[in-house]
Amino acid sequence: MKMHPYLTLIEKRIPLVFDGAVGTEIQKRSVDPKVYGSSAGCNEILNINCPDVLISIHKAYLDAGAHIIQTNTFGGTRVKLGEYGLEKRVHEINFSAANNARRAIDQCSFSDGIQRFVCGSLGPTGYLPSSKNADLVGADYDQLVDIYKEQASALIDGGVDFVRIETSQDLLEVRAAMEGIRSVDKKIPVQVQITIDINGHMLLGSGIESFLGAVIGLGAAVVGINCGMGPKEMTPSILKLLRHSPVPVIALPNAGMPQNIDGKAFYALEPQGFAEILEPLVTVHGLSVVGGCCGTTPAHIKAAADILKDKKVAYRELHRPSCWLSTGIHGIDLESIERPVIIGERLNAQGSKKTKELILNDNKEELFLVAQEQADSGCAVIDICVAVNEKDNEKETLKNLVWYFSDRSSTPFCIDTTDPSVMVDTLKINPGSVMINSINLEHSAVNARKTLSLAAQFGSPVVALTIDDEGMAKTVAKKVELAGKLRDIACSEFGLPEHYIYIDPLVFTLATGEKEAANAANESLEALRQIKKTMPGVRTVMGVSNVSFGLKPKARRILNNVMLYHAVKAGLDAAIFNPLHKDNVENYDTGLRTLAENLLFNRSDDALSDYVNYFEKLTVEKVDGSENVLHILSDEEKIKCAILKRDRRDLQKTIQSLLKTKKANEILNTILLPAMAEVGEKMTNGEMILPFVLQAAEVMKESVTILEPYLKGSNAASKGKIILATVYGDVHDIGKNLVGSILRNQGYAVIDLGKQVAIETILESVKKEKPDAVGLSALLVTTSKQMRLCVEAFAKEGINIPVFIGGAAVNKDFAQRIAILDDKVYEGGVFYARDAFDASRMLDELASGRIVSGKTDSAGKPQSVAVTCEHTAVELTYEAPTEPPFWGTGEMLVWDVNQLLSSINTERLFKAQWAGGKLDSKEYDEVVEKEFLPSFNTLRDEIIENDLIDARGYYSFFPVIAENNRVIMLDPGNFNEEIASFVFPRMPKKNNRSIADYLRPEGDILGVQIVTIGKKIGDYCRNLFQKEDKYNKGYLLNGIGNYLVESLADKVTVEIRKALVIDSKRGRRYSFGYPGLPSLEDQKKLFEIIAGEERLGIILTDGFQMDPEHSTLGVFVCHPDAEYMS
């Protein structure tokens, strides 16, 4: 097929120049406002009402040296025109715009022999169909297709040479726009341009790889970036696009970064500077087309054209085979991945009982963890099969699950269904491209053709099974024959590239013992060789684990890996496989590997029985991922297992053995650090509870200690430096200490400033230490405000380093909000990390430019949301309790530490404070016996021996009256005198109730209670963390402290109920800092009234938190219907 002239010039490596901004040029011409009529502000109406202005702008750019001019149709969709009441004039306006541009070219003459082109511009609708916020979606896929079809039809009718989708913010909208254009003209070149932020991401977080994954399979002729930033700031993203894109690349930057002068955007980059930045991108790196966006003028375009005159675009390989898959946040090119491409198989209801149960329960969160586990273990693609016999809703389930995953998963999907009616809706809601699994030749390939039509429409590669109406192909000849038919239909009838066809020659189990099945693996392996020989353009795939179906888990894992090894040698490109069970077969025991190969290659009649008998006799540990066949393990794997299994035995011996063949820094960087990274993955996926993570960190610390003498003088540099601090006013630092411990063992240098750290101290440390990042921790909402103040201080001082935040009071949305400073985004970025491993991962990705999730607000200005809560009265016709035995503050209560420790409910402690609740019953029983009970007994003795607990407290009674959600506290000695008042907020999710609703307007009793276990235990825990590197012990001891202070609070509540002579379950205790009592400033008022400092030695920080941290203050209301506020 003849190449389009625009693309031909690009192929000849002639630097092509686009025009620049149109809107600013219109403003320069001082168009009479009357020309706009009733559509003031709509530049598109000038295409009809004032065409000469547009023609003059086009000619100015042509005279400056532009080869391509764009139509004045950025807002030419019915959506945008509808804002001015012009939605019925879409065709007229767009047609006129194309005609004006064509007339401008016709009125100019050119002496360089290069053709000039009119490009039809299709801008964004302003909708975000990929957003999870329903208010932002605006239109679905089919509606967007129709919207862009209408505009494209008018532009093509008007005579444009090609079209561009520009300034795009949402990849699902881009894909719909491309389909709309293709429905009008399948051959016209489509150029696609996105707008990104300084970190290389679109508005909803999509990166360069996501962009390519969304458009390459749909046939984008040219890809690029426009708007958003100047050429200098755009350069890193353009270079990345040039590295990855198989098609030509265009860059249309602004004239520098916008500056706000007198309320107007001003672009300061001069024409010559603009051109000088672009020139090496073209002549050195291979950028095919340049031009301008906001703030650029004919002078900028002339400078670019002049500097590129008579030069060549640097050579860059174009049109190389590529097969991009993507989600909303990341993408991969299957052609660039080392073989075999692993397609994770565990998110399949047909092959995983756990997945099936999760699908039946519609548990998307847990399903995502399954997918993430597969991704974290090395799969490039996740196979998703949701079909279950118990429900007939495969279509809806698949669509909803992929929609849920689309902005969470960086690993793309393989949609596993043979029903085209099931997959179509899913293809329309995913902003990226997916693999389709699968087609076959059953029923005369009717369904196959329907599916291939969808694959062509949505740019998807396809798994093709060698099955026809006679059944599954079992011989080499039949497999090859059907492979050829499948390829011919896909390529000849539907135009799919050969490398988009993944032929599966099928593999059958060897476990049946049937003679006719004994040669099944041989047939499949030889079929692979023949398919690759006779059809070298196609790709191959295989569900490898089918070969071992029916065997026991130990035997399956070994046979699967040996089969995979030989399949890859035979030409396998991709494997549907469990990445958690992928091994290096070179490390297998020679005898075991021979047994597996005897079975695969059918070398004897006894091959199956020999193989099975081996595993029947095997008494060493399992091969299921958590344990290993010991004689298979290399020294590298033994060290990894030592960390994962928290086992110090033989650690010194193994490391010393490994030092004979590897350098210390190599052991650290390639074995220890990756092992700790895997620990983090397991914690994130819920496979490893926190005490075990800390034990693993201790093994890591010991390993590094062994290596230290050999690391001196080596180049084993730190991965980076981070400052950690618990913000001013906050006394809770256990979480921050855990983060510091893990980050150190991940290879980071950590400077821990402690708790209650003033902003000035943080600033001073940053200036002195010059860290790569700062990590801030806060437990409560009130102290989290210090994080914003810190970011503001950094910006004021010109500090632009990343800030990571964590703690119970913060989340990703909070990080986005505090990054907005006076409508500007803090340049260093604010990132929410849910735990230390999350922080480590993001630090790694930040350093390499790959960070996606948790990034600083990409939506620009924050939007305020007003919530109106009307008062909902609570029925208070309850019998008031008897008058308390005293008013005011009661006597001190003191508890014996031995009695407290002996009354601990260990099951509650183990499950709630020591994370045992995350284990299944079998694991829990084993851990309790082997680890938790011994640790508890040791720590109990240590608490007594070191006198770590000073358990004291008291309670008080005050007369109060309620006015709406305000509670007035009266003087116990004079009920007519107010001593304080408190406003208790209304909770929208609790029918707008307030704690105040549970107190009587005519007078009631408010109980106040305060307890502490003293300061020693907190200091002791910090010492374990920071000086003794006993992370797990510190965590467990802190858990006991948390349990005891909560237990004391419960005991005091019991005493209050006894004093008031009310039922043992009546009333409710509320603590400050939680939803019902969010204001810690109110805590200060109450704290002073009950004399907490004088009586218990507790102090309040400037953030109104109690120190010691193992202390609580709360109020008690007597109403029988009182409930927890959330």
N, C-alpha and C positions, 0 to 999 in steps of 0.2 A: 504494500500500500504506500502511495506517495506521501512523503512527509510534508506537514504544513510548513509554509514559508517561514513563519516565526521560529519554529523549532529547527528548521534547516540552518538559519543564521546562527542559532545557538550551537548547533553541531559543528559549524565552521569556526567556532571559538571567536566570533566577532563580539566584542563587548557591546551590549545593547543598553540603551538608556531610556528609562521610563520618565514620564513627566513628574511634576511636583504637586504641591497643594493647590486645590481649586478654590476652596472656601475663602482663604485669605486674599486670593487674587480678586474674587468677586467684591470683597469689602473695599479693596483699593480703588475699585472703579465707581464707588459711590452711586450705586444703583438707586434710582428714585423709588422710594417706598411704595408709591402708587402702583409700580409694576407688579408688586407681589399680590395686589388685590387683597382679598380676605385671607391670604395664606402667608402672612408676614413671617419671616424666618425660614421659609421652605425654599432653599436654593434650587431644588429640582423644578419648581414651577417656571424658573427662568428659561428652561429649555424650550418652553412654548412662548412665554410672554416677552422674553428678551434674548432671542437666540444670538444676536450679534455680540453680546457680552461674552457668552460662552465661546463663540468662534474666535474672538480676539484672544481669549486666554489660551485656547488650544494652539493658536498660531504663534503666540509668544513662546510657548514651550518648544514648538517645532523649530522656530528660528533659533532657539538656544541650543539645539542639537538633539532633542528628544527623538527617539525612534518610535516610541509608543505613546499615544495619548489615551487617557481614560475618559469614559463617558461621565457626565455629571449626574450619576444615578446612585450615589452611595446610599441615599435614603429612598430608593425607588421601589421598595416593596409596598404592597398594599397596607402592611402594618404601619410603616413609617409615614406613608402618604396619608393614611387614615387619620393621623394626628392633626392634619390640616383640612380634613374633609375632602381629600382628593383620592380616596381609595378606588373610585370608579374610573380614574384617569390613568391607571398604571400603564396600559399599552401606549397611550398617546404620549405620555411624558417620556417613557424610556425609548420609544421609537424616535422621538424628536431629538433626544440626547445623542443617540447613535448617528442620526443624520447630521447633526451639527458638527460632530467630530469628523465625520467623513468629508463634509464640505470644507472644513479647515485644511485637511490634507490636500484636497483637490485644489485649493487656492494657493498652495505653496509649491515651490520647486526645490529639488534637491540634486546636488551634483556628485554625491558620493556613491551613487548606484545602489544604495541600501533601501529596501522597501520600508515605508512607514505603515504603522498598524493602529487600528482602533480597538481598544480593549473595553469590553462591556463590564462595568463595575457593579457587583452585587454585594451590598454591605449587610451588616447584621440586623436582625429584626429587633434586637433588644431583649428577646426572650432567652431563657436559659433552660432548654428542655432536658439537660442532663442533671439539673439541680434537684436535690432532695426536698427543697423548699417549694411546695406546690404554688405559692404565690409568684414565684419567679419563672415557672415553666412556660406559661403563656400559650403554647401550642404543642400538639403531639407531632410525631414524625410525619404522618400522612398529610397533616395540615401544612407543615413546613414544605414538604415536597411540592404541594400545590401552589403555595405562595411563591416559591422560587421558579417554578415552572412558568408561572404567569409573567414574571419579570424577564426571565431568560428568553422567552418566546418573543417578547417585544424588542429586546435588544438585538436578537438574531434577525428578526424581520427588518430591523433598522440598518443592518449591514455591518455589525461588528465583525472583526476578524477572529477574535477569540474572547473568552470571558474570564473574569477572575472573581473569586469569592474572597473578600478582603476584610481585614480588621476583625477577624473572627475570634470569638471568645468561648465558643462551645462547640465541641467536636461533633456532637449529635446533630446540631444545626448544620454544620459543614457537610456531613454525610447526606442529610436530607436535601441540601442545596445541590449537591453533585447529582443526586438522582433526579431532581427536578430539571436540571440542565440536560442530562442525558435523555430524558423522556422527550425532549424537543429535538435534540441533535446529538446523535451518538458519536459523531466524528470531530466536532469542534473541540479544540484544545481547552482544557480547564486548568487555570492557574489558581492555586490556593494559598492564601496568605493569612497568617494568624498574628495576633498581638499578644505579647508576653511581657512579664515584669522583669526587673533587673536580675532575678534569679533564674530566669528561663522558663517560667510557668505561665500558663493561661489563667484566666480568672478563676476557674474551678480547680486549678491545680495540675492540669495536664501539661506534660513536658514535651520536649522535642520528639522523643521516641513515641509518645502517645499520638502526637500529630501525624507522624509518618505512618504509624500503624492504622490510623483512621482513614488515610487518603490514598496511599500507594496502591493498595489492592483495588481501589475504585478507579484507577487510571489517571490520577493527577499528572498533568504534563510537566508542570513547573510548580515548585513549592517555595515558600518564603515567609518572611516576616515583614510587617510594616507597622509604623506608628509606635507609640509607647515610650520611645527613648531615642537618643541620638546615635550616630554611627559608632562612636567609641563604646558606649554601653551595650550596643547590640552585637558587637563583634564576637564575644565568646559564644553566644547562641548561634550566630551565623556559622562560625567555624564548626560547631557541633553538628549543625544541619548539613554542612558540606561533607563532614566525615561519614555521616550515616545515609544520606539521601542517594537513591539510585537514579534520580532525575535531576534536571537543572535546578539551580537555586537563585532566587531573587531577594534583594534587600532594599527596602524603602524606608529608611529611618527618618526621624524628625530632624530639624535643624538644631540639634542639641536637646538637652533636657529643658522642659518648660520652666520658666521663672514667673512668679506672680508679681507683677508690677502694676500698682494701682488697680488691682482686681482683674487684670487681664493677663492672659498667657503671653509670654514673650520668649522667643527663641533666639539665643545669642550667637549660635555657631555661624561664623562667616562662611561664604561660599567656598573659598580656597581651602579652609580647614576641613570643611565637609568633604570635599573631593579627595583631599590627601589621605584621609582615613579610609575611604572606600577603595582607592586605587590598588593597594596591595592585596585586598580581598579578592580582586579580580585577577591581577597579574601573577600573584603568588599562590593563591589558594583555590582559584577556579570558580569564583562567583560569576554567574553568567549574565545577570541583569541587575542594574542599579537604578535608583531613582530616589524620589523624595516623598515625604508625607508632611505632617504639620509643620508649618513655619518655613518650608522650603519655597523658593521662588525660581523664576526663570534664571536668575543669576546663579543659584546653586546648581541647577541642571546644566547650565553652560560650563561651569567649572568642572563638573564631572565629565561631561562630553569632551571637553578640551584635554583633560589630563589622560583620558583613555583613548584619544585619537591615535590611530595607526598602531595600537597595541593589541596583543592577543590575550584571550582568557587562558589562564594556566590549565594544562591538561588535567582532567579529572575523569575517571572511568564512569561512563553513563550507561544506563540500561543493563547493568549487571543483574543477574537473577536475584531477586529478593522476594521474601514471603513474610510480610509483616503481620503480626498479631498484636492486639493492644487492648488495654482497659482504659478507663478514664484518666488514669494517672501514670501509666507506663506502657511501653511497647518493646517488642523484640523482633528481630529479623531471624527467622528460623534458618535462613541460608548462612548466617554468620556464626551459628552456634556449633561448637565441636560435637561431632557425632558420638553417641546417639543423642538426639533430642529426647529428653525424658518427659513424658506426659503422665502426670501423677494420676494414679488409678483409684485412690481411696475415697473420692467423693462420688461414689457410684452405689446407688441403692441396690443394684443387682449383685454387687460383690462385697459389700460391707454391711454387716448387721447394724453396727453403730450408726452409719450414715442413714440407713433405712429408718431407724427409729427416730433420728433427728428430723428427717423429712416428714415422717408421719406426724410429728409433734410441731412441725413448722418452726423449728428452733434454728433460725438463721444465724444467730450469734455463734452457736456451737459449730454449725456447719462451716462458718467462716474460719474458725480455729482449725478445723480439719484441713481446710484448703490451705491455710497459712502454714500448717505443719508440713504439708507436702511441698509448698514453695520454699520454706526455709531449709528443707532438706535437699533441695537441688533440682526440683522439677522446673522445666521452662514453661510448661503449659499444664493447666488443671482440667482434667476430664470431668464433666458434670453430667451425671445421669440421675434423674429424679423419678423415673417411672417405678411405681409400686402397684401391686395388685389390689391392695386395700383401698386405694383411692383412685378415682377416675378424673384427676385434675392435673395431669402432667403438664399441659400447656401453661396453665396459670402458675403452677409451682416453679417451673423452669424460668419463666419470665420474671417472677418476683425475686427469685434467688439471684439471678444474674444482675438484676437491677440493684439489689442490696449490695452485691459484691463490687459493682462497677466503679465506685469511687473509694473502695477500701482496698482492693487487691491490686498489687502491681504485677501480678502474674496473670497472663491472658487465659482464655477459656477454650476448651474443646467441647462443643455442645453435642452431647451423646444421645441421639434419637434418630430413628429412621423415618419418622413421620414428619413430612414437610409442614403440615398444618400446625404442628407443635412448635417448630422452630421459628416460624415467621415473625411472631410477635416479639420474641426474644431478640431477634436481629434488629428490630426496629427501636428497641429501647437501650441498646448497648452503644455507648459513644465510640467504642473501638471496633476492631474486627476480630472474629472468632474462627476457629477451625470447626468444621462440621463432621461429625462422626455418626452416621456413615451412610454410604450408598451401596447397593449391590444390584445384581441383574435379575432379581426375582420379579415375577409378574410382568415379564417382558420389559423390565426397567422403567415402568410407569412412574413409580415413586422416585426412582433415581433421577429421572429427567426433571421432575418437579423440584427436587432438591438442588440439582445442578443449576437450574434457573435461578434459584435463590442465591446460590454461591456466586454466580456471575453478577447478580444484582448488588450483593453486599460485599463482594471482594473477598470471599472466604476460600481457603484451601479445603480439600475434602478427603476424608478417609474412604477408600474404596475397597470393599471386601470381595474376595474371589468366591462369590456365591451366585448361582443362577437358579433356574427353575428345577434343575436336577439335584440341587443341594449344594453343600459346601465342597469346594474343590479339595481333593486329597492327594492327587498325584502332581508331580512337577508339571507335566504337560498341560493338565487341566488348569492349574493355577496360572501358568503363563498365558494360556489362551484367554482366560477371562480377564486377566490384567490388561491385555491388549484391547479387548472390547471396551472395557471401562475407560481406558485412556482415550480411545477414539471418540466415544460419545462425549466425554467431557471437553476435549479439545476441539474437535471438528464441529460439533453441534452447538456448543455453548461458549466457545472461545476462551476457555480457561488455559492459562499457561501450563505446560507439562509439569513444571516443578510445583504446581498447586495440587497435583494429584498424588496422594499418598496411598500406594497399593499395599493392602494387607493380604499376604498369601496364606494367612491363618496358620495356627499351630494348635495341635491337639495334645491332650494329656497322655503321658506315658505310664500312668499309674494303674491302668485297667488290667494289665497283664494279658490282654488279648493280642494274639499274634499279628492280626492285621493292623494293629495300632503301633506296633513296636518300632516301625520305621518312620513314624510321623514327623519326628524332628528332622531326620535326614531329608525328607521330602520338602519340608519348609525351607531348610537352609539352602538346598540346591535350587529351589524356586527363586529364592532371593538372588542368587548368583545369575540365574538365567534372565530374570526381569531386568536387572541392572545392565546385563550385557546387551539384551535386545532392545531395551527402552531406556537408554541412559539418561534421558531427560526427566523421567518420573522419579518420585521419591518413594521410599518404602517405610512401612510401619508394621508393628507386630505387638499383639497382646501377649507378651512373653510368659507371664506367670501361668497361662493356660497349660503350659507344658507339664506343670507339676501338680495340677489339680487332683486332689484326693490323697496326697501325701501329707505327712505330719509337718508342722511348721518348720522344724529344724531342717528337714530334708528339702522342703520347698525352697527355702532361701538359697541353699547351696546350688540346687539344680537350676533355679531361675537365673542366678548370676552366671553360671557356666554357659547356659543357653544364650544369654545376652552377649557374652563375650564372643561366642562363635558366630552369632547372627550379625554382629557388627563387622566381623572379618568377612562375612559373606555379602555385605553391602547394605545392612540395615541402617536407615537414616534416623528413625524415631522409634521409641519403645514406650508402650503403655505399661508402666512399671511403678512399683512403690519405691520412691527415692529413699525412704527410711531404711530400706533393706538392700540398697545397692552397695556391693563390696568390690574391692579390687581382688579379682580371682588369682592374681599373681601371688597373693599372700596366703592362699589356701594350702593346706597340707597336700603334698603331691599325691599321696595315696587316695585321699578323699576326692580330689579333683579327677583322678583317673576313674574312680567308681562312677562319678557323675558323667564323664565323657563316654564310658562304656555303655551307659544307659541311653544317652542322647544318640550315639552313633550305632546302637543296636549291634554291639560287637559280640555278644554271646546271649544264649537263651537264659542265662542266669543273671543277666545284668540288673534287672529290676529287683530280684530277691536279694542280691548282694548289696545293693544300695540301701534297700529298706532295712536289712539286717544290721548294717553298720549303725544306723541311727537307733535301732532298738537296743543295741548294746551300749550306746553312748551314755555315760553317766556324768560327764562333766557338764558345765553350765550351758544354758540354752543359746540359740543363735537368733534370738528374736529382736535384736536391736538394743535391749537393755543389758544383755549378757552375751558372752561370746565363747566359742570353742577355744580354750586357752592355747592349744598348740597351733592355732591359726594365727595368733596375734604376733605382730612385729613389735619391736620396742616402742615405735611411735604410737601404735594402737594401745599398748599397755599404759603409756602415760596418759593418753586421752581417756582411757577407761578409768584410771585412777582418779581423775578429776570428776568425770561423770558419775562414778560410783562412790566418790568421797572416800577412797581407800588409800591410806598411806603406806600400806605394806609393800615392801620391795621398791619404794619410790627412789631411794638413794641408789640402790643397785641398778635399777633400770636406766636412770639418768646417766649414771657413770658409764654404763655400757654404751649408751647412745652417743656420749661425748667422744667415743673412739672414732666415730664416723661422721659426726656433725658438729659444727661450731655452736657455741652456747647461744649466740643471738639467733641462729637458725632454729634451734629447738624452741626458743622463746616465741619467735614470730610465726613459725609455721606449724607448731604443734600445740603449745600451751595457750596462746591467745585464741586460736580458732576453737580450742576445746572449751574455753570460758565463753566464747561467743555462742557455742552450742548450748551451754548451760543456760544462757540468757534466752535462747530460742525456746528451750523446754519450759522455762519459767513462764514465758509469755503465752505459750500454748497450753499452760495448765498441767504440764507433764511433771514438773518438779516444784515442790513447795519451797517456800522461802528458807526454812531452816536447812534444807538440803543444799540450796544455792549457797548459803553462807559456809556450809561445810566444804563445798567444792572450792570456794574462794580461799579457805584455809589451806587446802591441799595445793592450790595454785601458789599461794604465798610461800609454802614450804619448798615447792619446786624451784621458785625463783631464788630462794635463799641458797639452795644447793648450787644453783648456776652462778650466783653472784661473783665468786672468785674468778670465774672464767669470762664474765662479762666486762670486767674492768678493762678499759682501754679499747673495747670493741666498739662497733658502730651501732650498738643496740639502743638507739635513741628512743625517747618517749614519743608516743603517738601524738602528744599534745599536752598542753597545760590548761587546767580549768580551776577557777576559784569557786569554792562553795561557801554559802552562808545561809543561815536561817535569819530571816529579815528582822529588823528592829521591832522589839515588842513581843516577839514570839520565842517562847522558851522550849518549844518542842523540836528536838534535833535528832531523834532516833532515825527517822526516815532519811535525813540528810547524811547521817553517819553511815547508814547502809549503802547509800549511793556512792559515797566516797570510797568505801571499802571495795565495792565492785569495780568502780572506774579505775582504781589503782591496779587491780588485777587484770583489767582490760588493756593496760599499757599506758594509762594516762598519769601524768604528774598532777597531783591534787593538792591544792592549798586550801585548807579548811579554816575559815575564819571563825567558826563556832556559831553560837546562837546569839540572838538579840544584837545583831550587827548593824551599826549605824550606816547610813548611806555614805557618809563622809569616809568611813573606814573602808568600805568597798571601793570607793573611787580611788583612795590613796593606794590600795593594794593593786588595783588594775593598772594604775600609772607606773607603779614600781615593778610589778611582776610581768606585765605585758602578756596576759594569758590569751589562749585561743578562744575562750568562752567563759561566761560566768553562769553559775547555777544558783538559783534562789529558791528557798523552801519556805512554805507557810502552811500552817495547819488550819487556820480559821480565816473567815472572810475578812474580818477587820484588819488583820495583819497583812493579808494579801495586798491591801492597798499600797503597802510599802514597795511592792514590786513595780507598780506604775511610776511611783516617785523616783525609783532607782533608774528606770528606763529614761525618764525625763531628764534626770541628772546626767546620764551618759550622753544623751543627745546635746544637752547644753554645753558639755565639755568637749564636744566633737569626738566622742568615743563611739566607734561603730562596730563593736564586737558582738557576736551572737549572745543572747541571753536565754538560758534554759530555765523554765520554771516547773515546779512540781509541788505536790502536797494535796491534802484532801480538799482544800478550798478552791483549787484552780482546775482549769480544763483547757481544751484547745480553743474554745470560743473566748475565754478570758485572755489567753495569749494574743489572740487576734485583736481584741479590744485595746489592750494596753500598748500595743504597737502603734496605734494611731495617735500622733501628737500634733495637735492643731491642724488636722486634716492632712498631715504628712505621715508617711510610714517610716518608723525608725529603721534606719538603713542596715543596722546590724542584724535585725530580725529577732523576733521573740518566739520561742518554740516551747511547746508543752511536751514534757516527757513523763510518761506514766510510771516509769521506774528507771533504774540505773542502766539496764540494758537498752532500753528505748533511747536514753540519752546518748549512750555510747554509739548506737547505730546511727543516730542522727548526726553526731559529731563526725563519724567516719564519712557519712554521705555529704555532709557540709564541706568537708575538706576536699572531697573529690568532685563536688558540684552536682551530686546525684540526689540531694535531699528532695523529698516530695511531701511526705505527710507532716502535719503540724506546722506548716510554714506560716510566716507572718501573713496577716490578713491580706488576701488577694482580691478582696471585693471592694477595696477603696474605703470610702468613708463609712463609719459605722452607722447603722440605722437604729434610731431609738424606737422602742415599742412601749406604748402607753397601755397599762393594764388598769381597768376600772373595776374595783371590787365593792359591790354593794353589801351592806351589812345583812348577814343572815342570822337571825336570833336563835339562841339555843334555849330550849325549855329548861327553866331553872326551878321548877316546882319540886325541889328535893328538900328533905328534912335536914336542917342545918345540924352539924355535929354539936355536941355539948361544948361548953366553953373550955378552952384548954386549961391545963393545971397551972399554967403561968403565962404571963404576957412578957414579951421581950426575949432576951437571950438566956438559954438554959445552961446547965452545968456541963463541964468538960467530960467527955466520954473517952476512956482509954482502953485499948484492946491488947491482950497478951499475944505476942507474936507466935508463940507455939500453938496456941489455940487457933489462931487465924490460919496458919499453915496446915494444921491437921484437918481443918474444915474445908479445905480447897476441894472442889469438885474437879478431879483431874480430867475427866472426859470433856467438861466444858472448857477447861484451860487448854487442853491439847487441840481441841477442834476450833475454838474461837480465836485464841491468842497465838497458838503455835502452828496454825494453818493445816492441822490434821483433817479438818473438815473437807478439804479438797481431795482427799484420798478415797478410793473405794474401800469397802469394808475389809476386804482381805489385806490390802496394803496397810490400812490403818492399824489393824490388829498386829501386824508384823512390826510396824514402826514403833508402836507403843511398847511392845515387849523388848525390842532390841535397842531403841534409842530414847524415846520420850520418858519412860519410867526411870531408867538409870540417870538420865539428865536431871529429872525433877528431884530425885532423892539427893543427888550431889548438890544441886543449887539450894535446896531446903536447908541442908546442913551448913552451907556457906553463908546463907542469910543469917542464921542463928549465930554462927561463930563470929561474924563480922558486925553483928548488931546493925543490920542494914535497914530495919523497919522500925519506925516510930509512929505507931498508928493512933491518931487522936482525932476528935471532932466533936461537934455539938449541934444542937438544933434550936430554933427560935420560933416564936409565934407572934404575928403582927396582925392587928385589925386593919382591914382594907375595905374599900368600896369600889365598885366598878362603874365606869362611865364609858359606854361603848367599848372601844378597845384600849381604854386608858384605865390603869389601876392606881388608885391613890392609897398610899400607905400612911397610916395614922400613928401618932405617938402612943405607945402602949400605956403611958401614964396619963394621957389626956386625949380621949377619942375625938376631940374637936380640933386637934392641931395636926395639920399635914406635915409629914417629915420628908416625904419623897413621892414621886409619881413615875410610873413606867408605862410606855406605850408598847403593847404587844401586837405585832403586825397580823393582818388577816392572811389566811392561806387559801389561795384560789382553788387548790385541789382538795381542800377540806370544807367545801361549801362556804368559803370565805370566813371560816371561823377563826377566832382568836382565843388564846388562853384566857383572856379577860372575860370571855363569854361564860366561863365556868365559875366565875365569882359573882356573888349576888350584889346588885346595885344598892340594896338596903343595908349591906354590911356582911362581911364574911371573914374567914380566917385564912391567912396565908402562912404556910410553914416555910421556913428557910433552913437549909442544912449545909454544913461544910465539913469536909473530911480531908485528911492528908496522911500519907505514910512516910513523910519526911524527905529530906534531901539526899541522904546517903546512897540510896539505891540508884538514883539517877546518875550521881557522880561515879559510882562503881561501874555502871553500864558504859558510860563514856570512856572510862579508863580501859575497859576490855576492848572497846572498838579502836581507840586511837593510839594506845600505847602497847597493848599486848597482842593485837591482831587476832583476838578471839571473837570473831564476828558472830558465830552462831551462839556462843555462850551469852554474849551481850544481848542478842535478840531474844533468847529464851528468858533471860532474867528480866528484861524489860517487860516481856509478856506477863510474867508473874506479878510485876508491879502494877501493870494495867488491871489485871484481874483483881488484885487485892483492893485497890482504891475503889473499883466499881462494887466489889463485895461490901466494903464499908458503907458506901452510899446506900446500898440495899438494906443494910442493918439499921442505919439511921432512919430510913423510911419506915421500917417495921416499928421502930420506937415511936415515931410520930403517930402512926395509926393507933398504937396502943394508948398513947396519951390522949388522943381524941375519941377513943372508944368507938372506932369504926371498923368495918369489915376488913379483913386482911388483904382484899384485892381492890378496895375502894380507893379512889383518888389516883393522882398521877404526879410523878416527879419530872420536872423539866430542868435542863441544864443550859447555861448560857453558851452562845456560840453556835447553837443549832437552830433549825428553822423557826421554832416557836419563840425562841428568845435570841435573836441573832445579834443584838447589840451588846458588845462587851463593855461599852461605856456604862450601860446600866448595871453591869456586874460590879463596876467600881463603886457606884452609889450604895449598892446593897452590902458590898464587902466592908465599906467604912461604917455602915450602920451597925453591923454585927461584930465589928472590931476584929476582923480576921487576922490582921498583922499583929496586934497586941496579944491576942490569945493563942495563936498557933505559930507565929513567926513566919507566916506566909507573906510574901510581898507581891504587889501587882506591878507588872512591867509597864512601860509607856504604851504598850499595845493592849493593856488591860488584861493580860494573861497572868495566871497564878504561877508563882515559882516558890517551892518545887513544882515540877510539872505533874507529879503524881498526886494531884489535889483536885477536888471538885467542889463546886458551889452550885446549889440548885434551889428551886422553889417547889413547894408541894401544894396542890389544890385538892379540895375534898370532894368535888362533884363526882357522883357515881358514873357519869358518862364521859368523863374526861378521857381524851385519847391523844396519842402521839401526833405531833404536828409535822408535816413534811410538805 
